[in-house]
Amino acid sequence: MHLALVVNPASGRHRAASIAERAAVRLRAAGHTAHLVEGADGASSHRLAAEAAATGADALVVVGGDGALHGVLDLVADGDVLFGLLPAGTGNDTARSLGIPAHDVDAAIDVLLAGHVRTVDLARTGDSHVATVIASGFDSKVNERANAMRWPRGNMRYNLAILAELRSFEPLPFTLTLDGTPIEREAMLVAVGNGPSFGGGLRICEGAVIDDGLLDVVVINPVSKATLLRVFPQLYRGTHVDLPEFERHLVTEVTLSSPGIVAYGDGERLGALPLTATVRPGALRVLAPPAPT
């Protein structure tokens, strides 16, 4: 098999390149052809990955996190080129959804070598595909604030943005169109899940299955700021689903609308609402462990 390893040089605190080299050595030893596609940034990596796909690669293997993956989904969705993933980011939520080891490089390489192909869904919004979660509301406002901050770096910047946003945050008016049926809500946030988690294991769409042909629309109805802070740790366990403010709908298409709110998908900025997301069943053929039975 001919595999192109697409490297996001900034992923994993610049560990992605060494992970890719390690994978290339093992893949070649097993008789595969493997070459590295490394750009100076995400945009150039996408261009080089497109060239690799056009020149006959059997699989594009992203060495990076969910953002790096997001940048090449349009190259592999609904196509003949297989997708592979070596987690090297901070979130790695797609890897979690697929059962690819996120903290064991050799185990993740073993998944590639095993060659098992799993077919999973994607969400599509305009020209973009999303593998994990589309988030809008409190979380997207936090992302906007964090992205505008120059200091500090990493998770601390996100945590500070949460505290700063919380001071002035009020529930937002949303209009949701769920498979053609409109509903209106005042909500803290609305998330659309192809998979269950985002943000490094926050299981906001607990119960979402990546290959069921459906999107999970989760609404967190108004709660006090104190409750929001108290509930936040529950997102890592998925136990927030027992709260009375939790609301879930299963759909094939949803339109989100809220004045002045943007949406993020796979941790990347998608743009201002309104936004329509449609499930694309079986759109991605990925080298991954078999689905749980």
WOGITA-V206919 format. One record per residue. N is the residue number from 0. RES is the residue in three letters. SS is DSSP state (A for helix, B for strand, O for the rest). Layout:
N RES SS
N RES SS
//
This chain:
0 MET O
1 HIS B
2 LEU B
3 ALA B
4 LEU B
5 VAL B
6 VAL B
7 ASN O
8 PRO O
9 ALA O
10 SER A
11 GLY A
12 ARG A
13 HIS A
14 ARG O
15 ALA A
16 ALA A
17 SER A
18 ILE A
19 ALA A
20 GLU A
21 ARG A
22 ALA A
23 ALA A
24 VAL A
25 ARG A
26 LEU A
27 ARG A
28 ALA A
29 ALA O
30 GLY O
31 HIS O
32 THR B
33 ALA B
34 HIS B
35 LEU B
36 VAL B
37 GLU B
38 GLY O
39 ALA O
40 ASP O
41 GLY A
42 ALA A
43 SER A
44 SER A
45 HIS A
46 ARG A
47 LEU A
48 ALA A
49 ALA A
50 GLU A
51 ALA A
52 ALA A
53 ALA A
54 THR O
55 GLY O
56 ALA O
57 ASP O
58 ALA B
59 LEU B
60 VAL B
61 VAL B
62 VAL B
63 GLY B
64 GLY O
65 ASP A
66 GLY A
67 ALA A
68 LEU A
69 HIS A
70 GLY O
71 VAL O
72 LEU A
73 ASP A
74 LEU A
75 VAL A
76 ALA O
77 ASP O
78 GLY O
79 ASP O
80 VAL O
81 LEU B
82 PHE B
83 GLY B
84 LEU B
85 LEU B
86 PRO B
87 ALA O
88 GLY O
89 THR O
90 GLY O
91 ASN O
92 ASP A
93 THR A
94 ALA A
95 ARG A
96 SER A
97 LEU A
98 GLY O
99 ILE O
100 PRO O
101 ALA O
102 HIS O
103 ASP O
104 VAL A
105 ASP A
106 ALA A
107 ALA A
108 ILE A
109 ASP A
110 VAL A
111 LEU A
112 LEU A
113 ALA A
114 GLY O
115 HIS O
116 VAL B
117 ARG B
118 THR B
119 VAL B
120 ASP B
121 LEU B
122 ALA B
123 ARG B
124 THR B
125 GLY O
126 ASP O
127 SER B
128 HIS B
129 VAL B
130 ALA O
131 THR O
132 VAL B
133 ILE B
134 ALA B
135 SER B
136 GLY B
137 PHE A
138 ASP A
139 SER A
140 LYS A
141 VAL A
142 ASN A
143 GLU A
144 ARG A
145 ALA A
146 ASN A
147 ALA A
148 MET O
149 ARG O
150 TRP O
151 PRO O
152 ARG O
153 GLY O
154 ASN A
155 MET A
156 ARG A
157 TYR A
158 ASN A
159 LEU A
160 ALA A
161 ILE A
162 LEU A
163 ALA A
164 GLU A
165 LEU A
166 ARG A
167 SER A
168 PHE O
169 GLU O
170 PRO O
171 LEU B
172 PRO B
173 PHE B
174 THR B
175 LEU B
176 THR B
177 LEU B
178 ASP O
179 GLY O
180 THR B
181 PRO B
182 ILE B
183 GLU B
184 ARG B
185 GLU B
186 ALA B
187 MET B
188 LEU B
189 VAL B
190 ALA B
191 VAL B
192 GLY B
193 ASN O
194 GLY O
195 PRO O
196 SER O
197 PHE B
198 GLY O
199 GLY O
200 GLY O
201 LEU B
202 ARG O
203 ILE O
204 CYS O
205 GLU O
206 GLY O
207 ALA O
208 VAL O
209 ILE O
210 ASP O
211 ASP O
212 GLY O
213 LEU O
214 LEU B
215 ASP B
216 VAL B
217 VAL B
218 VAL B
219 ILE B
220 ASN B
221 PRO O
222 VAL O
223 SER O
224 LYS A
225 ALA A
226 THR A
227 LEU A
228 LEU A
229 ARG A
230 VAL A
231 PHE A
232 PRO A
233 GLN A
234 LEU A
235 TYR A
236 ARG O
237 GLY O
238 THR A
239 HIS A
240 VAL A
241 ASP A
242 LEU O
243 PRO O
244 GLU O
245 PHE B
246 GLU B
247 ARG B
248 HIS B
249 LEU B
250 VAL B
251 THR O
252 GLU B
253 VAL B
254 THR B
255 LEU B
256 SER B
257 SER O
258 PRO O
259 GLY O
260 ILE O
261 VAL B
262 ALA B
263 TYR B
264 GLY B
265 ASP O
266 GLY O
267 GLU B
268 ARG B
269 LEU B
270 GLY B
271 ALA B
272 LEU O
273 PRO O
274 LEU B
275 THR B
276 ALA B
277 THR B
278 VAL B
279 ARG B
280 PRO B
281 GLY B
282 ALA B
283 LEU B
284 ARG B
285 VAL B
286 LEU B
287 ALA O
288 PRO O
289 PRO O
290 ALA O
291 PRO O
292 THR O
//
